[in-house]
Amino acid sequence: MPGRLEGKVAIITGAGSGFGRGIAQKFVDEGAKVVVAELSKESGEKAAAELNSKYVATDVTKRESWQNLLEQTLETYGQLDIVVNNAGASYSNKPTGEVTDAEFDLCMNVNVKSIYLSTSVVVPYFLANNRPGSFIQISSTAAIRPRPGLTWYNASKGAVGIANKTMAVEYGPKNIRFNCVCPVVGSTGMTHLFLGKPDTEENRAAFVSTVPLGRPSTPADIANACCYLASDEAAFITGVNLEVDGGRCV
Ligand SMILES: NC(=O)c1ccc[n+]([C@@H]2O[C@H](COP(=O)([O-])OP(=O)(O)OC[C@H]3O[C@@H](n4cnc5c(N)ncnc54)[C@H](O)[C@@H]3O)[C@@H](O)[C@H]2O)c1
């Protein structure tokens, strides 16, 4: 049986760890060629070696970085079909009045500007080549049902959701799809920031107690949702916020 993503090429940002690493694994398992676009050289190279994929040193907040990423993807694999905007950043949970300008800028640059740049660079490639395309933004339940202490992280994910819907309607006629996946808390490199304390089972318990299915999300949960949205099975799905949250947002 061919994989569900056979013949497709995907860029996955932040694929060196956490959800991104899980998404890269699933995409490779389903037959896609994957480009690991990662700021951390160490984790990016490691992931690419393990997955027999291509690593491209990337800072998603920089236009030149996206231009280089597209060029290297086309040079290596000859085409591009899917972009998963997964790389994200946050400050540590704290009272909103204590957030610094640098922390605000970090959230907006890594979580929002990255999506502006990815579409600004990649959409013209899809249009010029008359190719269908699929963008998947890793948003958050924070965009739908925010918790206190993360105002500007939550707002950045809210911006992602509305930009995503706007582009879905704008580029639908060109068969370029835009979808968001909204994870509930998982256990990754960012989790201690959301909790405002170390990521232990005990510290996660208060968050998890509000999840009807009774556990945190895993990279495999997020990867399975991304695989569906990236595949041809989702050919008629665009502009959605797919909550992968064990019922948290109900
Ligand atoms: N962990 C959670 O509980 C949770 C919940 C909801 C949403 N999310 C979202 O999931 C996504 C993935 O985060 P994660 O939880 O796997 O955390 P993570 O820290 O394990 O992974 C994030 C990756 O992004 C990379 N990265 C950061 N800045 C970058 C940049 N400028 N350019 C390129 N790469 C960069 C990091 O090096 C890291 O490998 C983020 O968008 C995050 O907001 C996480």
The ligand as an SDF file (V2000), in Angstrom:
LIG
                    3D

 44 48  0  0  0  0  0  0  0  0999 V2000
    3.7570   22.0160   23.9110 N   0  0  0  0  0  0  0  0  0  0  0  0
    2.5170   22.3990   24.0360 C   0  0  0  0  0  0  0  0  0  0  0  0
    1.8620   22.1520   25.0710 O   0  0  0  0  0  0  0  0  0  0  0  0
    1.8450   23.1570   22.9160 C   0  0  0  0  0  0  0  0  0  0  0  0
    0.4600   23.3500   22.9860 C   0  0  0  0  0  0  0  0  0  0  0  0
   -0.1710   24.0310   21.9500 C   0  0  0  0  0  0  0  0  0  0  0  0
    0.5760   24.4800   20.8650 C   0  0  0  0  0  0  0  0  0  0  0  0
    1.9310   24.2940   20.8290 N   0  0  0  0  0  0  0  0  0  0  0  0
    2.6670   24.7820   19.6450 C   0  0  0  0  0  0  0  0  0  0  0  0
    3.3450   23.6850   19.0670 O   0  0  0  0  0  0  0  0  0  0  0  0
    4.4070   24.1790   18.2530 C   0  0  0  0  0  0  0  0  0  0  0  0
    5.6470   23.3320   18.4570 C   0  0  0  0  0  0  0  0  0  0  0  0
    6.1870   23.5560   19.7480 O   0  0  0  0  0  0  0  0  0  0  0  0
    6.6100   22.3770   20.7460 P   0  0  0  0  0  0  0  0  0  0  0  0
    5.6230   22.4050   21.8290 O   0  0  0  0  0  0  0  0  0  0  0  0
    6.8490   21.1340   19.9850 O   0  0  0  0  0  0  0  0  0  0  0  0
    7.9660   22.9910   21.3630 O   0  0  0  0  0  0  0  0  0  0  0  0
    9.5050   22.6230   21.1220 P   0  0  0  0  0  0  0  0  0  0  0  0
   10.2740   23.6760   21.8650 O   0  0  0  0  0  0  0  0  0  0  0  0
    9.7680   21.2050   21.4810 O   0  0  0  0  0  0  0  0  0  0  0  0
    9.7010   22.7980   19.5610 O   0  0  0  0  0  0  0  0  0  0  0  0
    9.7710   24.0600   18.9370 C   0  0  0  0  0  0  0  0  0  0  0  0
   10.8680   24.0030   17.8850 C   0  0  0  0  0  0  0  0  0  0  0  0
   10.8610   25.2400   17.1510 O   0  0  0  0  0  0  0  0  0  0  0  0
   12.2100   25.6380   16.9300 C   0  0  0  0  0  0  0  0  0  0  0  0
   12.2760   27.0850   16.7020 N   0  0  0  0  0  0  0  0  0  0  0  0
   12.0740   28.0710   17.6200 C   0  0  0  0  0  0  0  0  0  0  0  0
   12.2630   29.2760   17.0550 N   0  0  0  0  0  0  0  0  0  0  0  0
   12.5730   29.0560   15.7420 C   0  0  0  0  0  0  0  0  0  0  0  0
   12.8770   29.8990   14.6440 C   0  0  0  0  0  0  0  0  0  0  0  0
   12.9230   31.2320   14.7820 N   0  0  0  0  0  0  0  0  0  0  0  0
   13.1430   29.3270   13.4430 N   0  0  0  0  0  0  0  0  0  0  0  0
   13.1290   27.9760   13.2870 C   0  0  0  0  0  0  0  0  0  0  0  0
   12.8550   27.1180   14.2930 N   0  0  0  0  0  0  0  0  0  0  0  0
   12.5910   27.6550   15.5170 C   0  0  0  0  0  0  0  0  0  0  0  0
   12.9300   25.2150   18.2150 C   0  0  0  0  0  0  0  0  0  0  0  0
   14.3360   25.1240   18.0210 O   0  0  0  0  0  0  0  0  0  0  0  0
   12.2720   23.8680   18.5130 C   0  0  0  0  0  0  0  0  0  0  0  0
   12.9480   22.7910   17.8850 O   0  0  0  0  0  0  0  0  0  0  0  0
    4.5610   25.6640   18.6150 C   0  0  0  0  0  0  0  0  0  0  0  0
    4.0200   26.4590   17.5990 O   0  0  0  0  0  0  0  0  0  0  0  0
    3.7470   25.7920   19.9060 C   0  0  0  0  0  0  0  0  0  0  0  0
    3.2690   27.0920   20.0860 O   0  0  0  0  0  0  0  0  0  0  0  0
    2.5700   23.6330   21.8290 C   0  0  0  0  0  0  0  0  0  0  0  0
  1  2  1  0
  2  3  2  0
  2  4  1  0
  4  5  1  0
  4 44  2  0
  5  6  2  0
  6  7  1  0
  7  8  2  0
  8  9  1  0
  8 44  1  0
  9 10  1  0
  9 42  1  0
 10 11  1  0
 11 12  1  0
 11 40  1  0
 12 13  1  0
 13 14  1  0
 14 15  2  0
 14 16  1  0
 14 17  1  0
 17 18  1  0
 18 19  2  0
 18 20  1  0
 18 21  1  0
 21 22  1  0
 22 23  1  0
 23 24  1  0
 23 38  1  0
 24 25  1  0
 25 26  1  0
 25 36  1  0
 26 27  1  0
 26 35  1  0
 27 28  2  0
 28 29  1  0
 29 30  1  0
 29 35  2  0
 30 31  1  0
 30 32  2  0
 32 33  1  0
 33 34  2  0
 34 35  1  0
 36 37  1  0
 36 38  1  0
 38 39  1  0
 40 41  1  0
 40 42  1  0
 42 43  1  0
M  CHG  2   8   1  16  -1
M  END
$$$$
